[in-house]
Amino acid sequence: MLLTTTSTIEGKQIQYLGVVTGEAILGTNIFKDFFAGIRDIVGGRSAAYEGELRTAKEIAMREMEQQATQLGGNAVILR
């Protein structure tokens, strides 16, 4: 399944089949919240939260792929 942000795909004709969406909400735990709070005070990036956001994005993308497949599509153009 091709996922892209371009409005054209070289050598392919784009046929609109509908809108697909993907959502993912992941909970964190008390330890991640605690260490993220410390990061807020001293500065820096929270690797725990970044990892959770990355995982949520991957889940949402997979959901879009699955919905596109159900519609008979072979690509998702993200806008």
HELIX and SHEET records of a PDB file:
HELIX    1   1 ILE A   30  VAL A   42  1                                  13    
HELIX    2   2 ALA A   47  GLN A   70  1                                  24    
SHEET    1   A 2 LEU A   2  THR A   4  0                                        
SHEET    2   A 2 ALA A  75  ILE A  77  1                                        
END                                                                             
